[in-house]
Amino acid sequence: MGIRLVQHDPEWAETYGRAEADIRDALGEHALSIDHVGSTAIPGIDSKPVIDILVLVESYDPEEVYRIPLESLGYMYGHREEWHVFFEGDAVGMSTQVHVVEESAADSRMMITFRDYLRTHPDEARRYEQLKHTLADRYSDGDEYADAKSEYVRGVLRRAEP
């Protein structure tokens, strides 16, 4: 069985809003910005029913300043990589992934740039949706599915650069 995509649900924005408010309250000044990213943040396109949230922080260390508050909200620590610290959970009644990224990281705004480009280019958003369906039928592993979209995402980011 492939990756499950569902029709866009306008309530995703409200779900994000609840999660964002909780995260902002929990992290306070440690969250430089909090944004709804990923396909659920692009109105009108099918998506995995997972809210992706980007939290920019000044520094990954000390990790406790965001890890403990996020865990207190019900998000489980997943892993730390060079470009982000990953948490997941369903603290707002829907599967949610929180990506903590250093503000100074080269790709810190990549997810926002990608989201904004697709929001303002509906034809491109439809092409992305079609690609997602093709890949969702082909892959059952979420990491393989995400990797298979990488070349397309890089192409969109190149076009989005001023």
C-alpha positions in Angstrom: 0.0 0.0 0.0 1.3 3.5 -0.9 1.3 6.7 1.0 -2.2 8.0 1.9 -3.1 11.4 0.4 -6.4 13.1 1.2 -8.3 16.0 -0.2 -7.3 19.4 1.3 -9.3 20.2 4.4 -9.8 23.9 5.2 -9.8 23.0 8.9 -6.0 22.2 8.7 -5.4 26.0 9.0 -7.4 26.0 12.3 -5.6 23.0 13.6 -2.3 24.6 12.8 -3.4 27.8 14.6 -4.1 25.8 17.8 -0.8 24.1 17.6 1.0 27.3 16.9 -0.5 29.0 19.9 0.4 26.2 22.2 4.0 26.1 20.8 4.3 29.9 21.1 3.1 29.8 24.7 5.4 26.9 25.6 8.6 28.3 23.9 8.1 32.0 24.4 11.1 34.0 23.2 13.0 30.9 22.2 10.7 30.6 19.1 11.9 33.3 16.7 9.1 32.4 14.3 6.6 29.6 13.9 5.1 28.8 10.4 2.7 26.3 8.9 4.7 24.5 6.1 4.3 21.4 4.0 1.4 20.5 1.8 -1.4 21.1 4.4 -0.3 24.7 4.2 -1.1 25.0 0.5 -4.8 25.4 0.0 -6.5 23.2 -2.5 -3.9 20.4 -3.0 -4.1 16.9 -1.7 -1.8 16.0 1.1 -0.8 13.5 3.7 -3.0 14.4 6.7 0.0 15.7 8.7 0.5 19.3 9.9 4.1 20.4 9.4 5.4 23.2 11.6 8.6 25.1 11.2 10.0 26.6 14.4 13.1 28.9 14.0 15.4 29.1 17.0 18.5 31.1 17.5 20.6 28.0 18.2 20.1 24.2 18.5 21.9 24.4 21.8 21.0 24.2 24.6 18.4 21.8 23.2 16.5 21.7 26.5 15.0 25.2 25.9 12.7 23.8 23.2 12.9 20.0 23.7 11.4 20.0 27.2 8.5 22.4 26.3 7.7 20.6 23.1 7.7 17.2 24.9 5.4 18.8 27.6 2.9 19.5 24.9 3.0 15.8 23.8 5.5 16.0 20.9 8.0 13.2 21.0 11.6 13.8 20.1 12.4 12.0 16.9 15.9 12.8 15.8 18.5 15.6 15.3 20.2 16.1 11.9 22.5 18.7 10.6 19.6 20.9 9.3 16.8 20.3 11.9 15.6 18.7 15.1 12.4 16.7 14.5 9.5 16.1 16.8 6.1 14.4 16.1 2.8 13.8 17.9 -0.9 14.5 17.8 -1.1 17.1 20.5 -3.9 19.0 18.6 -5.8 15.9 17.6 -4.0 15.4 14.3 -0.7 14.0 13.3 1.8 16.9 13.6 5.5 17.2 12.8 7.6 20.0 14.3 10.8 20.9 12.6 13.1 23.0 14.8 15.7 24.8 12.6 18.4 27.3 13.5 17.7 30.7 12.0 21.3 30.9 10.6 21.0 27.6 8.8 21.4 28.0 5.1 18.1 26.3 4.4 16.2 27.8 7.4 13.6 29.4 5.1 13.5 26.8 2.4 10.1 25.3 3.5 8.6 28.8 3.6 9.9 29.7 0.2 8.5 26.5 -1.3 5.1 26.9 0.4 4.8 30.6 -0.7 5.8 29.8 -4.3 3.1 27.1 -4.6 0.5 29.3 -2.9 1.1 32.0 -5.5 1.5 29.7 -8.5 -1.6 27.4 -8.6 -0.5 25.6 -11.8 2.8 24.7 -10.1 0.8 23.5 -7.1 -1.3 21.2 -9.3 1.9 19.8 -10.8 3.2 19.1 -7.3 -0.1 17.5 -6.4 0.1 15.2 -9.4 3.7 14.3 -8.6 2.7 13.5 -5.0 0.0 11.1 -6.3 2.4 9.4 -8.6 4.9 8.9 -5.9 2.3 8.0 -3.2 1.3 5.0 -5.4 4.9 4.0 -5.9 6.3 4.2 -2.4 5.0 2.9 1.0 8.0 4.3 3.0 7.6 7.9 4.0 11.4 8.6 3.7 11.6 7.2 0.2 8.5 9.2 -0.8 10.1 12.4 0.6 13.4 11.7 -1.1 11.7 11.1 -4.4 10.2 14.6 -4.3 13.6 16.3 -3.6 14.6 17.0 -7.2 11.3 18.6 -7.9 11.4 20.7 -4.7 14.9 21.9 -5.6 13.7 23.0 -9.1 10.8 25.0 -7.5 13.3 26.6 -5.1 15.5 27.6 -8.0 12.6 29.2 -9.8 11.5 30.9 -6.6 14.8 32.7 -6.1 14.6 36.4 -7.0 
